[in-house]
Amino acid sequence: MTKRFAIFSAAALLCFALAAPAAAKPTRARARVLTAAQAQSNLLASLPASDAVVVVDTRRLLTEALPRAFNNNAAEMTRVNSEIDEFKRRTGLDARDFERIAVGTTFTQTASGATTMDAVAVLQGRFNPGTLVAAARLAAKGKYTEERHGGKTVYVFDLNDQPRVKLLGLFNVRLTELAVAPLDANTLAVGKLSRVRAAIDAAGGRGRLSPEIASLATRNPTAVVGLGGNVPVSATRGLDLLNAEISRSVASIRQFYGSLATTPAGFQMQTTLRTETPGAARTLGETVTALKQFAPFLISRMPAPRAGLVRGVVEATRVSTAGNEVQIELSLARDAVVALLDAF
């Protein structure tokens, strides 16, 4: 993943917006939202139990968010499309065929104390899964195996020649093998073999994603990207950040949720960090606010024009605390996002 796209992806995953209340009488636009929400619910029902979930409206990401962020820069859009085409060449899977993607991740602590993440992506669109899998088999040139699980055929593709791949040409991952299995007439499961097996089980009604995690990731039904999940204690144990106070504040986070949405002016992002107690949330909010106030000192060491752009982002960030939640909101004009991507 290039540095520019990595920055955009990080912003999309870390900043989020709360859902707007429904109108008493649904308009035609609202009806479309409800239809999309139902499709999203069906997609999440195919995800296995996960600690964290990311939901992406792929169609809007490719046709609305990225062109807006890159200011319709032909060279940048050509690069994005070439990466999508390269993944299609290698696997037969084309991101343009998918309307929505939900990624479920589990956190596992190793014997050494490190925390690892295992993910599976469930992809939904208007396509024939059998045709896509057949194309993937041809693209693999024999470097794949087959197995049966839960009445479904799982195809496992060998990626040892290039373990770091860009999933669908959009998301950077490290895999030595990529498992693919059709779940129904318009849904595919793609990812690590063990997690694809779990997705097949979930589609059959066993070991599904918890409603709580699903609701965290879908608070804003109009978002381009939504995210939510739990933060296991093992993931923050032994943190050693700038000082002990900051480490304790981050270690108090137990859940998170949010979304990235487009607005007529640009992008709206928000992330909410949920702690065990209101007292922990107050401390965390004070820590985030202190870091925001300290940021100008660090920014002053950056070269222009990056320093000015980052200063604008910091100044536009709003931090608030309510109960056991810390909310971090950021609205950026389109021109500001374009300038950030150009500068970095």
N, C-alpha and C positions, 0 to 999 in steps of 0.2 A: 504494500500500500504506500502511495506517495505521501510525502509529509503534509501536503495541502489537504488531501482527502482524509488523512488520519486526524487532522485537526477538526475538520468538519464532523467526522464520525464521533470523535470524543465529545464535541459540543452537543451533538444529537443525543448521546447516551447519558450525559451528566446533567442536562438542563431540561426542565419539564413544566407543563401547565395543567392546572386543575380543570375539570370538566365544567362547561357552562350549564346552568339549569335548563331543563326542557321547557319549551313553551307549552301553554295549555292546549293549543290547537296546532298539531304538526303541520308545517308548511311542506311544500314539495321538497325543498332542500333538507328539511328535517327528516322527511320520509327516506331520503337517500341515506342519511346518517343511520337511521334505524336499520335499514337493509344491510349496510356495511357492518353495523354492530353485530347483527345476527350472524353474518358470515364470519366475523372475527371470533364470535363465541364458538361456532362450529370448529374453527381452526384450533382454538385453544383446547378444545375437548380431545384433540389428538396428541396433545403434549403430555409426556409422562411427568411424574412428580419431579419438581425442580425447585432449587433454592431461589433462582432469579429468572426472569423472563423479559425478553425484548420483543416487541411487536412492531413490525415495519409495514407501512402501506407502500409496497414496492412501486406500484404504478405511479403514485404521487411523488415518491422520491425521485424517480427517473424523469418524469415529465414536468414536475412543478418545482420541487425543492432544489435539486441540483442545478437545473438551468438558471434558477433565480440566484442561487449562491455564486455561480460562476458568471453571472451577468450575461448569459447566453454566449460566453466565450467559446468560439468554435473549436479552438485548439484544445481546451480543457474537456469539452464534451466529446471530442474525437478520442482523447486519451481514455476517458471513462468507457466509451463504447468499445474501444479496442481491447480493454481488459475484460469486458463482458464477453467479447467475441473469442478471446483466447481461452477463457474457461469453457465456453461452448465447444471450441475445437477439441479440447482435451477430454471433455466429459459428455458432450452432447446436450448439456443443460443450459438453457438460455434464460437469463434473469428477466428478459422482456416477456416471457410466457407467464410470469407469476404476478398475481395481484397483491398478495399478502404473504408475509413471512413471520413466523413466530419461532423464536429461539429459546429453548429451555436449557439452563445450565445448572449443574450440581457442583457443590464444593466438597472436596474430599481432602482430609488431612493425611499426609504420608507419615511413615515411621520416623522420618527426620524432623517432622514438625511443619513442613511446608504445606501450603494449601494449593491443590490443583483443581482445574475446572474441566468438566466433561460436558459437551454440548450436543444437542441435536436441533436441526432446523426442520420445521414442518412448513411446507410450501403449498400455497393454494392458488389456483388459477384456472383459466379456460384452456385446457389442453388435454391430450390423451396421455396418461402416465405410461401406458404400454409403449406408445410411439417414442416418448422421451427416453425411456429405459433402453429401447432398441437402439436409438441413436447413441446413447452413452456406451453401449456395448461395442458398437462399431468404432467409436472414437478411442476406446481403450485398447484396441488392436490386440485383443486376447489377454490383456493384463487385468483379469478380473476372475472372481470365483462366485459361485452361487450357493445359497443355503436356504432352507425353509424354516420359517418361524411363525407360529400362530396362524398357519394357513396362508401366509404371504411368502413370496419369493424375495429374498434380499440379495442384492448384487453388491459385491465388495470389490472396489477398484484399487489397484496398486498404485500408490503415489510416491514410492520410494525414490524415484528419479528426481522428484522435486517436492520434498515434504512441506515446504511453506507455499501454500496456494492461496489465491484470493477467491473465496467461496462465491460462486456466481459472478466473479469479477468485481465484487463489491466489498467483501469482508475478509480481512487478512486472518488466516488460521494456519496452524501447523498440524499436519496429519500425515501419517505414513500410509493410511488407507482411508477410503471414503466409501461408506455404506449408503446404498440408495434402495428404498422400498416403496412401491405404490401402496397407499393406504385405502384409497377409494378412487372414484372416477375423476376427481380433480384435485387430489392431494398426494404429495410425496413427502417422505421422511428422508432427510439427508444428514449425515454426520458420522460420529463414531459408532462402530458396530453395536456395542452394548447399549448405547442410547437409542439407536434405531430399533433394536429389538424391543426396548421399553416403550417406544412410540407405537409399535404394532400392538403391544399389550394394552396401551392406553386407548387406542382406537377401538379396541374390543371391549372397553369398559373396565379395564383392570389397571390400577396404579396411576390414575390420572392426576394431572396438575390440580393442586388444591384451589378451591374457589377464592380463597383469600389472596393468593399470589396472582391469580388471573385478574381479580378486581383491582389490585394495585397497578398492574400494567396497563389497564384500560380505563383509567379515570377520565381521560379526555377522548371521547369517541371520534373527534375530528382531527386528532393528531396524526402527523406523518410518522412519528416514532413515539412509542410508549414503552415504559420500563418500570419494573417493580420487583421487589424480592426481599428476602431475609438476608441478614448479615450474620453468619454463624460466629459464635464466640471464638472459635479456632482461627478465624480469618484475621482477627484484630488482636489476638493474644501476643504479648511481647512486642508491640509496636514501639518503635524508637524514632519519633519524628523530631521536630525542631526542639521541643522540650517536653517534660513530663506532663504538663498541663494539656498541651495539644494532643499528646498520645492518649491520655485518659479520655479526652473529649471525643476523639474519633472512635475509641474502643467502646463508647457508650451507644453507638448507633446499632440498632437491631433490625430496622427495616428502612426501605427507601422506595420512592415512586416518583413518577413524573412523565413529562412529554415534551416533544418538540413540535411546534405548530407553525404554520405560515400565517401571516397577516397581510392585509393590503400594503402595509409599509415595509414589512420584512419578515422577521422571525420572532417568535415568542417562546421562551424557554423557562422551565422551572424544575427544580428538584426539591423534594421534601425528604428530610432525614428524621426518622422516628426513633426516639430513645425509650428506655424502660420507664423513666419517670420525668415529670415536669421539671424537677430540679436539674436533672442531667441535660434536658433540652435547653434550659436557661444558660447553663455553663457552655454547652456547645455553641449556642447562638452568640454568646459573648466572645468565644474563641474565634468564630468565623468573622465577626465584626472587627475584632482586633487584627486578624490577618489582613482584612480589607484595608484597615488604616495603615498597616505596616507595608502594604504592597508598593506604594510610591517609592519607597527607598530601594526596593529591588528593581522596580521598573526603570529608575533613573540610570541603572547600569546597562540598560539595553540600548542598542543603536537605533537612531531614527531611520524610518518612520515607525518602527515597531513599538517604541516606547509610547508614543502618542496614541496609537491604536489600542494597545493593551490598557493604557490609563483610561481611555474612554469606556472600555468594557468594565473595568473595576468600578468606575464612577456610576455606571448604569445599573450595577448589580444591587438588588435590594434584599436585605436579610430581615426576617421577622420570626418571632417565636409565638406559638399558640399551643398551650397544653404541653404535650410531650413531643411536639413536632417543631422542627426548624425549617422554614421555607426560604429558598433562595431563588429569586426571580430575576430574569434578564430579558429585556426586549431590545432587539437590535434592528436598526434600519437596514434595508437591503444594501445600500452603499457601504455601510460599515462592515458587513459580512464579506462583501466582495473585496474590500480593501484588506481585511485580515487575511483572507485566503491568498491574495496576491503577495502580501508582505511575508508570509510564512511558507 
